[in-house]
Amino acid sequence: MRHPARLGIAALALTLTAVGCSSDGEGSEDGTGDKAAAHRTTVTSCGRTLAFDKAPERAVALDQSSTEVLLALGLQDRMAGTSNLKTKIAPEYAKAYDQVKVLSPKILTSEQLRAATPDFTLGGFTDYFTKDRVGTREELARLGLPSFVSAVDCPKQNGTGKTPFELLFKDYADVGRIFGVEKRAAELVRQQRATLAEAAKTKEKVRGEPSVVWVYSVYGDTPYVAGGTAIPSEMSRIVGAKNAFDDIDEDWPQVTWEEVAKREPDFLVIGDLSERGKPGDSAADKLRAIRANPVMAKLPAVREKRVVEIPGTEMDPSVRTSKALPRLVAGMRDLGYVR
């Protein structure tokens, strides 16, 4: 970790001493208020035990997924800042988001994190917690700063047999406990379980088991597709399709267009990340790259335009992910795979 200015260290230490893990009880809709704050809350996050005597008051989110989880739980007044947005904030959270300070539009640095004097930080991926970013979780722990990582990014540390959605729901429950908003978290889980259950009804109406390739990013002539551990694989199973790259034990492996063509998918799902603004991010860019490749151009799914477009953010584990399911079902129905 790069050494911050002395003022940054002092400010962070002062904040952690004065308000770290504290709560005024206002964030608990459970009616327990200060009584809840008096009880120690412990959760396990990616192998690290986090203990809280009081709910955090100055949380910093390291990515859009974490930001929207906090906003979905009504915790905007407990946020010291946000960072690293890929696209516009979801419309239902826009008003709450306007109350939160944007620390950086890109990935946060250790200096920016410390300058915000947080008492809690959370991110969707362990990759954010490195020496050249905000610092390792061990380094932050020595400063007294708890770090929470989505359970989806470390499935092996959360027991076997749990689906990505179950791990995502664990995130909601754990963050709800940390902030004393368990009822809000339970309601969010209930709503999303209902969406999954509705999408699962499609499985009985699907003709065969159509195979699908989920294309997330294209850099130059290199596609990144959903592997067997990515949440789109679970979404495919829910609706009766099969991820063509299920056999790869990675989330988003780098492959070649030749490999994609060899899998002969029945249809493609293409993520649109046009608001992120990088070359190859938009669905239109990806389609151009696919059609320009001589091997892909011959693929029946490409020739017959068997393509479903979905916002790229809904391919990542977040409060938005369940929204991809009805879009996927509608696309499969339009393509004739659903009776």
N, C-alpha and C positions, 0 to 999 in steps of 0.2 A: 504493500500500500504506500502510495506517495505521502510524504509528510505534509499535513495541512498547516496553515498559519496557526500560530499559537492561540490567537483569538478564537479560531474555530474550535480548537480542542477545549479551551476554557468554557466557551459557550455551550458546547455539547455536554461537558461534565456538569455544568450548572443546571442545565435542563433536566438531565437524567436524575440529578439529586433532588430537584424541586418538584418535577411533575412526572418523571418517568414511571410508567405503570400506574398512574394515578387516575382517578375518576371522580366526577362530582355526582355520579349516580343518574344524571340526566339522560344518558344514553341507554338506560335499561328500561324497555317498555314492559318488562315483566313485573313491574310494581314492587321490586325488591330494593331498588335504590342503593343506599349506603350499606344495607345489610349484605348485598351481593358483593360490594366492593371490599368488604371486610374478610371475605373468604379467598383463599389462595387458589388460583386457577392454573392448571398445568396442562399443556398439550405437547405432543411430539410432532416435530416437523422435520422430515427428511433426516431422521436419525438423531436430531438434537432436541433435548427437552427444554421447553420454554416455560418459565414460571412467572406469574403475574400476581402481585398483591392487589393491584387496582387496574382498571382498564386504561389502555394507552390514550393519550390526549393529542399526541403529535406524530401520527403515522405518516410515513412516506412510502408511496407506491412506486415500484421500479419499472412497471410496464402497464400497458392498457388493461390487460386482463385483471391484474390486481386492483387497479383503480376502479374498474367497474364492479368488482365484487364488493368493495367498500361502499360504493355509491348505491348498489342494489340493497345493501343492508342499512342504508340511511345514515352512514357514518361520515358524511362530508365535513361535519363540524369537528371531527376528530382527526382531520388530515392536515399535516403541515406542508404537504406538497405532493405533486405527481410528476411523472416524466415518461418519455419514450412512447408516445402515441403513434400507432401505425395508420390510423384513420380517424375520422370524426367520431366523437363520443356518441354512444347510442342516444337517440332522441329522448328516450324516457329518462335519461340521466343528465341531460344537457343543463338543466337549470341548477341542479345540485353541483355539477362540475364547475359551473361558473364561480362557485364560492371557494374553489380550491386553487391555490397558487401553483402555477406551472414552473417547476424548478429547471426543467430542461425539456425541449421537444425531442431530444435524442436520449441515448443511454446515459444515465447519471454517473458522474465521477465521484470519487471519495470526497473531494473538496466540497462539491455541491451538496452531497448528502450531509456532511458535518455542519455546513453552514446553515442548514435548515433546522438544526438542533432537535432531531427527532427522538422519540422514546420507543419507536417500533418501526420496523421496515419490512416490507414484504414484496416478493417477486414471483413470477410464474416459473422461473427457471433458475437452477443453481449457477448457470453461466454468468449471471449478473454479479454473483458474489466471488469475485476474483481480485487478485492484487492490482490488476490494471483497470479495474472498474470501481466498485464501491468498497472493495476490501473483502477479505475472506470472512466467513461467518465466525471463525475463531477470533480474528482480529476485532470484529465488531463486538463480540461477546466480552472481550477483555475491556472494552470501553463501557460495558453495561448496556449495549444496544441489542435487543432481541431481534433475530432475523427469521422470518417465516418464508418457506418455499412451498409452492403448491405440491400436494401429494402426488399429482399426476406426473410430475417430473422425476419421482423416485418411487415407482410402484413396488420394487423389490423390498423396500424398507417398510412397506405398509401391509405385508402379508400377501400370500398368493391367492389367485382366483378373483381378485377385485377388478371390476371393469374400470376403464377411465372415468366413466360417469360416476361410479361409486366413490372414486377417489376425489373427484370434483366436489361431490356432495359432502365429503369429509372436510374439504377446505371450508365450505360454507359453515358447517357446524363448528369447526375449530375456531374460525374467526368470530363467529357468533358468541362462543363461550368467552374468548379473550376480551371482547368488548361488552359483554353482558347483554347481548341482543339475541338470545337463543330463539325466541319466538319468531323474530324476523327471519332468521336463518332457516328454521324449520318450515316456514311458509314458502320460502324460496325453493327449498328442496321439494316440497309437496307440488308446487306448480310445475317444476321441471320434470318430476317423475310422471306427472299427468301427460306432459308432452311426449315423453318417451313411450308411455303406454299406448297413446293414440297412434304414434308412428309404427309401433310394433304390430298393430292390427293389419298393416299393409302386407306383412310377410305372407299371410294366408292367400293374398290376392296376386302375388307376384308369379309371373310365368317363368318357371325354371329358377335358376340362380344366376342372374346376369352378373358378369364380372365388370369391375370398374377400376379405373386408374384416377386417383385424385392428384391433380397437378397444382402444387402450391406456388412455387417460384420457378422462373426460368432466367438463368444468368448466362448471357451469350447463347450458346447452343446446349446448355446443360440444364436439364429439368430436375427439380426436387419433388419427389412424390411421396405419398403417404405409405409408410411401412407398416408392419404388423402391430407395432406398439402405439401408433398414432391414434388419436380419438376418431378420425374418419373410418378406421377399420371397424371400430365398434358400431359406428353409425350404419355402416354397410350391413353388418350382421343384423342389426335391429330391424331393418326394412327388408331383409331377405336377399340382399346382394352379396357379392364377395369381392373384397379388395384384391386386385390382381397381384399386389406385392405383399400379401399377408405373410409370406415366408421369410421376409427380411426383418430381423429383430432390431429394428431402429424406428424412430419416429418419422423422420423425413430424409431418407437416403438420397444421395446424389446418384443418378442413373444416367443412361443414355437413351436417346430416342429409339435406337435399335432394340434396346432391352424392352422398352414399352411396347413396340410393335410386335416383338416375339410373344408377349403375353396375350396378344389379340383380345384386348378388352372389348366388351360389348358397347360400353359407353365411357365417356370421360367426364369427370367433374373438375371444373377449372375455377380456381380461386381468384377473385378480383380484389386486388390491393392497389387500385389506381390512385387512391388518395395518399398512399405512402410516397408515390412519385418517383420510384426508382425505375430504370429501364427494365422492361419485362414484367413489371408489376401488374399492369392492367390485364383483364381477361382478353381484351382485343390484342394486346402484345403477345400473349401466350398463344392465342389462336394463329396469329401470323407466323410465329416461330414453328408451330406444329405443321401448318400447311406448306411452309417453305422447305421442310425437311422431306427429301424424296422418299424415304422409307415410310414416314408417318402419313404422307399424302396418299399412299396406297391403302392405308388401313381402312377397312369398311366403316368403322365408327367415325372416322374423319370424313371420308367421302360422303357418307349419308348424314352428316351433321348430327350425330348422336352425342350431343354435348349439353351438359347442365352447368350453368354459371351460378356460383355461390360466393357471397362476400368472404374474402380470405380470412378475416378475423373470426368467422364462425367455424373455421377449420382448427383453430387453436382452442385449447381448453379454457373456457371462460363462461361467464353468465350468458354469453351470446350463443354458445355452441348448440344448445338445444334448438335454437331457431333454424339451424341448418336442416333439421330433420323434415319438417313440413315442406321446405324448399326441395329437398332431395326427392321426397315422395311425389310432389307435383311434377318434377322433371321426369321421373321415371314413368309416371302416368302419361305425360305428353309423348314420351318416346315409345309407348305401347307395352311397357314391361309390367304394368299393373292392370289387372282386369277391372 
